[in-house]
Amino acid sequence: MQQSYLSVVLITLNAERTLPRTLASVANWADEIVLVDSGSTDATLDIAHSYGCRVLHRSFDGFGAQKQFAVDQATHDWVLLLDADETPDEILKRSIMDALRQRPDPQQGFCLPRSLVFMGQMLRHGGEQNRPVLRLFNRQHAHISPALVHESVVTTGSVTVLEGTLWHDSYGSLHEYITKMNQYTSLNARQAGVHQRKQGALEVSVRFGFKFLKVYLFKGSFRDGLPGFVWAFFSAVYPVLKYTKLYEATQKKTKSERVTGGKQLSVSGF
């Protein structure tokens, strides 16, 4: 039975550290690779062209919109949506090809088991191992949620989890992790909006403690040694940063309204 044609789709911005490995993992079996870049200044575009990618350019206005635009540019209906720091292992590659060879129902979607590499090792505990993410779908029956960050694929049919591992090597260093966390919490705060209910100091501190204990103790991140501790700690810091940025934006909006006599002003600065 002939395999359905497949478009691999990515968005990029300065992804030279991980992009060669990602593209090498799909270049010999994908029917096309569509890459949408939002202004890379490193070797990303040279790497993309060297692997025969169809490269397009678009200003970034949120992860959901950027990925939906990229999916819309695909030539084939079946799409494998990857981040530039994700690499399918050999078992997952075979699972994807086998699934498409069966000519699946176009409304069906497929989840890939994703595992995080952090501080040079795979986290085997804490909830970041083999987490199913919906990434293989027919674009005629699925779309990307319009979220600024933490977007997801929404499909109309059933979902099957494939075998194998999608390696997620997202952070080359703690500096890179903190930079991304700063970007994502700003987008998260902007997405929530300044009218969201305020979080007090006690509530935020309780959230911090609960999140840390949940990841480190209850989900077993302590078994991953120092990387597990650092991951649990920053997982708990993330909501604190998000709510603090929301608070800051709310204060700026309130101050602006006092100055302007209550007139509405747009609030930026995330």
C-alpha positions as YAML, in Angstrom:
chain: A
units: angstrom
residues:
- id: 1
  name: MET
  ca: [0.00, 0.00, 0.00]
- id: 2
  name: GLN
  ca: [1.45, 3.36, -1.04]
- id: 3
  name: GLN
  ca: [2.32, 5.79, 1.74]
- id: 4
  name: SER
  ca: [0.49, 9.14, 1.94]
- id: 5
  name: TYR
  ca: [2.61, 12.15, 1.02]
- id: 6
  name: LEU
  ca: [4.03, 14.04, 3.99]
- id: 7
  name: SER
  ca: [5.03, 17.66, 4.58]
- id: 8
  name: VAL
  ca: [7.32, 18.37, 7.55]
- id: 9
  name: VAL
  ca: [6.67, 21.89, 8.83]
- id: 10
  name: LEU
  ca: [8.81, 24.02, 11.18]
- id: 11
  name: ILE
  ca: [9.10, 27.61, 12.37]
- id: 12
  name: THR
  ca: [12.51, 29.01, 13.27]
- id: 13
  name: LEU
  ca: [14.39, 31.91, 14.78]
- id: 14
  name: ASN
  ca: [18.16, 31.55, 15.28]
- id: 15
  name: ALA
  ca: [18.00, 27.76, 15.53]
- id: 16
  name: GLU
  ca: [21.49, 26.89, 14.27]
- id: 17
  name: ARG
  ca: [22.33, 24.80, 17.38]
- id: 18
  name: THR
  ca: [19.65, 22.16, 16.88]
- id: 19
  name: LEU
  ca: [18.33, 22.60, 13.32]
- id: 20
  name: PRO
  ca: [20.93, 20.40, 11.53]
- id: 21
  name: ARG
  ca: [20.04, 17.42, 13.71]
- id: 22
  name: THR
  ca: [16.31, 18.00, 13.28]
- id: 23
  name: LEU
  ca: [16.48, 18.34, 9.50]
- id: 24
  name: ALA
  ca: [18.85, 15.39, 9.12]
- id: 25
  name: SER
  ca: [16.34, 13.20, 10.96]
- id: 26
  name: VAL
  ca: [13.56, 13.82, 8.39]
- id: 27
  name: ALA
  ca: [15.31, 14.86, 5.15]
- id: 28
  name: ASN
  ca: [15.55, 11.37, 3.63]
- id: 29
  name: TRP
  ca: [11.89, 10.38, 4.08]
- id: 30
  name: ALA
  ca: [9.77, 13.56, 4.13]
- id: 31
  name: ASP
  ca: [8.29, 14.55, 0.76]
- id: 32
  name: GLU
  ca: [8.94, 18.22, 1.53]
- id: 33
  name: ILE
  ca: [10.17, 20.40, 4.39]
- id: 34
  name: VAL
  ca: [8.51, 23.78, 4.83]
- id: 35
  name: LEU
  ca: [10.37, 26.20, 7.11]
- id: 36
  name: VAL
  ca: [8.99, 29.60, 8.10]
- id: 37
  name: ASP
  ca: [11.59, 31.92, 9.60]
- id: 38
  name: SER
  ca: [10.93, 35.12, 11.54]
- id: 39
  name: GLY
  ca: [14.25, 36.90, 11.10]
- id: 40
  name: SER
  ca: [17.19, 34.64, 11.94]
- id: 41
  name: THR
  ca: [20.59, 36.31, 12.07]
- id: 42
  name: ASP
  ca: [22.67, 33.16, 12.59]
- id: 43
  name: ALA
  ca: [23.26, 30.25, 10.17]
- id: 44
  name: THR
  ca: [19.65, 29.00, 10.31]
- id: 45
  name: LEU
  ca: [18.76, 29.95, 6.72]
- id: 46
  name: ASP
  ca: [21.97, 28.52, 5.27]
- id: 47
  name: ILE
  ca: [21.31, 25.25, 7.10]
- id: 48
  name: ALA
  ca: [17.72, 25.17, 5.87]
- id: 49
  name: HIS
  ca: [18.74, 25.70, 2.24]
- id: 50
  name: SER
  ca: [21.45, 23.03, 2.51]
- id: 51
  name: TYR
  ca: [18.75, 20.48, 3.39]
- id: 52
  name: GLY
  ca: [16.50, 21.54, 0.53]
- id: 53
  name: CYS
  ca: [13.84, 23.22, 2.66]
- id: 54
  name: ARG
  ca: [11.26, 25.50, 1.12]
- id: 55
  name: VAL
  ca: [11.98, 28.66, 3.13]
- id: 56
  name: LEU
  ca: [9.46, 31.42, 3.74]
- id: 57
  name: HIS
  ca: [9.68, 34.55, 5.87]
- id: 58
  name: ARG
  ca: [7.05, 35.97, 8.21]
- id: 59
  name: SER
  ca: [7.17, 38.36, 11.15]
- id: 60
  name: PHE
  ca: [6.41, 36.60, 14.43]
- id: 61
  name: ASP
  ca: [3.07, 37.45, 16.03]
- id: 62
  name: GLY
  ca: [2.61, 34.46, 18.35]
- id: 63
  name: PHE
  ca: [3.35, 30.75, 18.17]
- id: 64
  name: GLY
  ca: [-0.18, 29.71, 17.22]
- id: 65
  name: ALA
  ca: [-0.51, 32.11, 14.29]
- id: 66
  name: GLN
  ca: [3.04, 31.46, 13.09]
- id: 67
  name: LYS
  ca: [2.60, 27.69, 13.06]
- id: 68
  name: GLN
  ca: [-0.82, 27.89, 11.42]
- id: 69
  name: PHE
  ca: [0.68, 30.02, 8.65]
- id: 70
  name: ALA
  ca: [3.45, 27.44, 8.20]
- id: 71
  name: VAL
  ca: [0.94, 24.56, 8.04]
- id: 72
  name: ASP
  ca: [-1.09, 26.48, 5.44]
- id: 73
  name: GLN
  ca: [1.97, 26.61, 3.16]
- id: 74
  name: ALA
  ca: [2.35, 22.82, 3.04]
- id: 75
  name: THR
  ca: [1.85, 21.15, -0.33]
- id: 76
  name: HIS
  ca: [0.53, 17.89, 1.12]
- id: 77
  name: ASP
  ca: [-2.41, 17.40, 3.48]
- id: 78
  name: TRP
  ca: [-0.59, 15.15, 5.94]
- id: 79
  name: VAL
  ca: [1.67, 17.31, 8.10]
- id: 80
  name: LEU
  ca: [4.34, 16.49, 10.66]
- id: 81
  name: LEU
  ca: [4.73, 19.62, 12.77]
- id: 82
  name: LEU
  ca: [8.10, 19.82, 14.50]
- id: 83
  name: ASP
  ca: [9.96, 22.41, 16.52]
- id: 84
  name: ALA
  ca: [13.51, 23.13, 15.41]
- id: 85
  name: ASP
  ca: [14.82, 21.41, 18.55]
- id: 86
  name: GLU
  ca: [12.87, 18.15, 18.19]
- id: 87
  name: THR
  ca: [14.21, 14.94, 16.66]
- id: 88
  name: PRO
  ca: [12.29, 11.68, 16.13]
- id: 89
  name: ASP
  ca: [14.23, 8.50, 16.91]
- id: 90
  name: GLU
  ca: [14.34, 5.54, 14.52]
- id: 91
  name: ILE
  ca: [11.39, 3.78, 16.15]
- id: 92
  name: LEU
  ca: [9.23, 6.90, 15.87]
- id: 93
  name: LYS
  ca: [10.24, 7.40, 12.23]
- id: 94
  name: ARG
  ca: [9.09, 3.88, 11.39]
- id: 95
  name: SER
  ca: [5.87, 4.41, 13.36]
- id: 96
  name: ILE
  ca: [5.10, 7.57, 11.38]
- id: 97
  name: MET
  ca: [5.78, 5.94, 8.03]
- id: 98
  name: ASP
  ca: [3.78, 2.84, 8.97]
- id: 99
  name: ALA
  ca: [0.83, 5.00, 10.06]
- id: 100
  name: LEU
  ca: [0.80, 6.90, 6.78]
- id: 101
  name: ARG
  ca: [1.24, 3.73, 4.76]
- id: 102
  name: GLN
  ca: [-2.10, 2.54, 6.14]
- id: 103
  name: ARG
  ca: [-3.88, 5.49, 4.53]
- id: 104
  name: PRO
  ca: [-5.48, 6.61, 7.81]
- id: 105
  name: ASP
  ca: [-8.78, 8.43, 8.19]
- id: 106
  name: PRO
  ca: [-8.06, 12.10, 7.38]
- id: 107
  name: GLN
  ca: [-9.80, 13.13, 10.60]
- id: 108
  name: GLN
  ca: [-7.44, 11.01, 12.68]
- id: 109
  name: GLY
  ca: [-4.46, 12.54, 14.47]
- id: 110
  name: PHE
  ca: [-1.30, 10.99, 15.90]
- id: 111
  name: CYS
  ca: [0.55, 11.88, 19.08]
- id: 112
  name: LEU
  ca: [4.32, 11.57, 19.37]
- id: 113
  name: PRO
  ca: [5.80, 10.64, 22.78]
- id: 114
  name: ARG
  ca: [8.14, 13.55, 23.60]
- id: 115
  name: SER
  ca: [10.95, 13.45, 26.17]
- id: 116
  name: LEU
  ca: [12.91, 16.48, 27.36]
- id: 117
  name: VAL
  ca: [16.70, 16.78, 27.34]
- id: 118
  name: PHE
  ca: [17.76, 19.25, 30.04]
- id: 119
  name: MET
  ca: [21.25, 20.12, 31.28]
- id: 120
  name: GLY
  ca: [22.68, 17.43, 29.03]
- id: 121
  name: GLN
  ca: [20.49, 14.51, 30.09]
- id: 122
  name: MET
  ca: [17.05, 13.15, 29.38]
- id: 123
  name: LEU
  ca: [14.65, 13.79, 32.25]
- id: 124
  name: ARG
  ca: [13.15, 10.40, 33.07]
- id: 125
  name: HIS
  ca: [10.83, 11.72, 35.75]
- id: 126
  name: GLY
  ca: [8.87, 14.85, 36.62]
- id: 127
  name: GLY
  ca: [6.29, 14.49, 33.85]
- id: 128
  name: GLU
  ca: [8.59, 15.41, 30.95]
- id: 129
  name: GLN
  ca: [9.20, 11.87, 29.71]
- id: 130
  name: ASN
  ca: [7.12, 10.34, 26.90]
- id: 131
  name: ARG
  ca: [4.59, 13.16, 27.07]
- id: 132
  name: PRO
  ca: [2.22, 12.69, 24.08]
- id: 133
  name: VAL
  ca: [2.03, 15.72, 21.78]
- id: 134
  name: LEU
  ca: [-0.30, 15.84, 18.76]
- id: 135
  name: ARG
  ca: [1.98, 16.59, 15.79]
- id: 136
  name: LEU
  ca: [0.96, 14.34, 12.90]
- id: 137
  name: PHE
  ca: [-2.35, 15.29, 11.31]
- id: 138
  name: ASN
  ca: [-4.27, 16.04, 8.13]
- id: 139
  name: ARG
  ca: [-4.37, 19.81, 7.74]
- id: 140
  name: GLN
  ca: [-7.82, 19.67, 6.16]
- id: 141
  name: HIS
  ca: [-9.25, 18.38, 9.44]
- id: 142
  name: ALA
  ca: [-7.06, 20.10, 12.05]
- id: 143
  name: HIS
  ca: [-5.79, 23.53, 13.01]
- id: 144
  name: ILE
  ca: [-3.38, 25.19, 15.42]
- id: 145
  name: SER
  ca: [-4.95, 27.01, 18.37]
- id: 146
  name: PRO
  ca: [-4.37, 30.80, 18.09]
- id: 147
  name: ALA
  ca: [-2.58, 31.06, 21.45]
- id: 148
  name: LEU
  ca: [0.42, 33.36, 21.67]
- id: 149
  name: VAL
  ca: [2.31, 30.61, 23.51]
- id: 150
  name: HIS
  ca: [1.64, 26.99, 24.51]
- id: 151
  name: GLU
  ca: [-0.40, 26.51, 21.37]
- id: 152
  name: SER
  ca: [-1.78, 23.07, 20.46]
- id: 153
  name: VAL
  ca: [-3.08, 21.12, 17.48]
- id: 154
  name: VAL
  ca: [-6.85, 20.67, 17.46]
- id: 155
  name: THR
  ca: [-8.26, 17.84, 15.35]
- id: 156
  name: THR
  ca: [-11.80, 16.67, 14.70]
- id: 157
  name: GLY
  ca: [-11.18, 12.93, 14.92]
- id: 158
  name: SER
  ca: [-9.68, 10.27, 17.14]
- id: 159
  name: VAL
  ca: [-6.06, 10.41, 18.30]
- id: 160
  name: THR
  ca: [-3.56, 7.53, 18.39]
- id: 161
  name: VAL
  ca: [-0.22, 7.55, 20.25]
- id: 162
  name: LEU
  ca: [2.67, 6.24, 18.15]
- id: 163
  name: GLU
  ca: [5.66, 4.24, 19.38]
- id: 164
  name: GLY
  ca: [9.10, 5.77, 19.73]
- id: 165
  name: THR
  ca: [10.52, 8.97, 21.17]
- id: 166
  name: LEU
  ca: [10.57, 12.58, 20.02]
- id: 167
  name: TRP
  ca: [13.72, 14.00, 21.61]
- id: 168
  name: HIS
  ca: [13.23, 17.60, 22.75]
- id: 169
  name: ASP
  ca: [16.61, 19.30, 23.18]
- id: 170
  name: SER
  ca: [15.24, 22.77, 23.78]
- id: 171
  name: TYR
  ca: [17.87, 24.42, 25.98]
- id: 172
  name: GLY
  ca: [21.55, 24.54, 25.13]
- id: 173
  name: SER
  ca: [22.36, 26.21, 28.44]
- id: 174
  name: LEU
  ca: [20.71, 27.63, 31.54]
- id: 175
  name: HIS
  ca: [21.14, 31.08, 30.00]
- id: 176
  name: GLU
  ca: [19.11, 29.97, 26.98]
- id: 177
  name: TYR
  ca: [16.47, 28.41, 29.23]
- id: 178
  name: ILE
  ca: [16.07, 31.60, 31.27]
- id: 179
  name: THR
  ca: [15.89, 33.68, 28.07]
- id: 180
  name: LYS
  ca: [13.10, 31.48, 26.73]
- id: 181
  name: MET
  ca: [11.29, 31.46, 30.06]
- id: 182
  name: ASN
  ca: [11.35, 35.26, 30.07]
- id: 183
  name: GLN
  ca: [9.90, 35.33, 26.52]
- id: 184
  name: TYR
  ca: [7.22, 32.73, 27.22]
- id: 185
  name: THR
  ca: [6.05, 34.23, 30.52]
- id: 186
  name: SER
  ca: [5.71, 37.63, 28.81]
- id: 187
  name: LEU
  ca: [3.61, 36.10, 26.05]
- id: 188
  name: ASN
  ca: [1.59, 34.16, 28.63]
- id: 189
  name: ALA
  ca: [0.90, 37.32, 30.60]
- id: 190
  name: ARG
  ca: [-0.09, 39.23, 27.48]
- id: 191
  name: GLN
  ca: [-2.36, 36.38, 26.44]
- id: 192
  name: ALA
  ca: [-4.09, 36.34, 29.84]
- id: 193
  name: GLY
  ca: [-4.71, 40.09, 29.62]
- id: 194
  name: VAL
  ca: [-4.60, 42.79, 32.24]
- id: 195
  name: HIS
  ca: [-8.21, 42.19, 33.28]
- id: 196
  name: GLN
  ca: [-7.49, 38.75, 34.74]
- id: 197
  name: ARG
  ca: [-8.16, 38.43, 38.46]
- id: 198
  name: LYS
  ca: [-5.23, 39.63, 40.55]
- id: 199
  name: GLN
  ca: [-3.14, 37.08, 42.40]
- id: 200
  name: GLY
  ca: [-2.02, 38.05, 45.89]
- id: 201
  name: ALA
  ca: [1.37, 37.35, 47.42]
- id: 202
  name: LEU
  ca: [0.04, 34.45, 49.49]
- id: 203
  name: GLU
  ca: [-1.69, 32.82, 46.52]
- id: 204
  name: VAL
  ca: [1.36, 33.16, 44.29]
- id: 205
  name: SER
  ca: [3.66, 31.75, 46.97]
- id: 206
  name: VAL
  ca: [1.32, 28.79, 47.52]
- id: 207
  name: ARG
  ca: [1.29, 28.15, 43.78]
- id: 208
  name: PHE
  ca: [5.09, 28.19, 43.78]
- id: 209
  name: GLY
  ca: [5.34, 25.70, 46.64]
- id: 210
  name: PHE
  ca: [2.67, 23.39, 45.28]
- id: 211
  name: LYS
  ca: [4.18, 23.33, 41.79]
- id: 212
  name: PHE
  ca: [7.66, 22.58, 43.10]
- id: 213
  name: LEU
  ca: [6.44, 19.76, 45.35]
- id: 214
  name: LYS
  ca: [4.27, 18.34, 42.57]
- id: 215
  name: VAL
  ca: [7.15, 18.11, 40.10]
- id: 216
  name: TYR
  ca: [10.03, 17.35, 42.47]
- id: 217
  name: LEU
  ca: [8.40, 14.93, 44.92]
- id: 218
  name: PHE
  ca: [5.09, 13.65, 43.60]
- id: 219
  name: LYS
  ca: [6.25, 13.24, 39.98]
- id: 220
  name: GLY
  ca: [9.70, 12.09, 41.05]
- id: 221
  name: SER
  ca: [11.93, 14.73, 39.51]
- id: 222
  name: PHE
  ca: [14.32, 14.25, 42.46]
- id: 223
  name: ARG
  ca: [15.39, 10.99, 40.81]
- id: 224
  name: ASP
  ca: [17.03, 12.98, 38.00]
- id: 225
  name: GLY
  ca: [19.60, 14.51, 40.34]
- id: 226
  name: LEU
  ca: [20.60, 18.16, 40.04]
- id: 227
  name: PRO
  ca: [18.96, 18.61, 36.59]
- id: 228
  name: GLY
  ca: [15.72, 17.29, 38.10]
- id: 229
  name: PHE
  ca: [15.92, 19.76, 40.98]
- id: 230
  name: VAL
  ca: [16.67, 22.70, 38.68]
- id: 231
  name: TRP
  ca: [13.80, 21.72, 36.37]
- id: 232
  name: ALA
  ca: [11.35, 21.49, 39.28]
- id: 233
  name: PHE
  ca: [12.54, 24.83, 40.67]
- id: 234
  name: PHE
  ca: [12.15, 26.72, 37.40]
- id: 235
  name: SER
  ca: [8.82, 24.98, 36.71]
- id: 236
  name: ALA
  ca: [7.63, 26.57, 39.96]
- id: 237
  name: VAL
  ca: [9.20, 29.95, 39.14]
- id: 238
  name: TYR
  ca: [7.39, 30.10, 35.79]
- id: 239
  name: PRO
  ca: [3.88, 30.92, 37.15]
- id: 240
  name: VAL
  ca: [5.39, 33.40, 39.62]
- id: 241
  name: LEU
  ca: [6.96, 35.32, 36.75]
- id: 242
  name: LYS
  ca: [3.78, 35.17, 34.71]
- id: 243
  name: TYR
  ca: [1.56, 36.53, 37.50]
- id: 244
  name: THR
  ca: [4.14, 39.15, 38.47]
- id: 245
  name: LYS
  ca: [4.21, 40.43, 34.90]
- id: 246
  name: LEU
  ca: [0.41, 40.50, 34.90]
- id: 247
  name: TYR
  ca: [0.50, 42.50, 38.14]
- id: 248
  name: GLU
  ca: [3.05, 44.91, 36.69]
- id: 249
  name: ALA
  ca: [0.94, 45.46, 33.56]
- id: 250
  name: THR
  ca: [-2.19, 46.00, 35.66]
- id: 251
  name: GLN
  ca: [-0.41, 48.59, 37.78]
- id: 252
  name: LYS
  ca: [0.78, 50.43, 34.66]
- id: 253
  name: LYS
  ca: [-2.73, 50.38, 33.22]
- id: 254
  name: THR
  ca: [-4.26, 51.69, 36.47]
- id: 255
  name: LYS
  ca: [-1.68, 54.46, 36.68]
- id: 256
  name: SER
  ca: [-2.29, 55.43, 33.03]
- id: 257
  name: GLU
  ca: [-6.04, 55.58, 33.57]
- id: 258
  name: ARG
  ca: [-5.58, 57.87, 36.60]
- id: 259
  name: VAL
  ca: [-3.43, 60.20, 34.54]
- id: 260
  name: THR
  ca: [-5.86, 60.24, 31.60]
- id: 261
  name: GLY
  ca: [-9.01, 60.49, 33.70]
- id: 262
  name: GLY
  ca: [-10.14, 56.92, 33.09]
- id: 263
  name: LYS
  ca: [-9.69, 56.82, 29.32]
- id: 264
  name: GLN
  ca: [-8.65, 53.44, 27.97]
- id: 265
  name: LEU
  ca: [-5.10, 53.11, 26.77]
- id: 266
  name: SER
  ca: [-3.46, 50.07, 25.20]
- id: 267
  name: VAL
  ca: [-0.94, 48.46, 27.54]
- id: 268
  name: SER
  ca: [2.28, 47.10, 26.15]
- id: 269
  name: GLY
  ca: [5.66, 46.48, 27.68]
- id: 270
  name: PHE
  ca: [5.58, 42.69, 28.10]
...
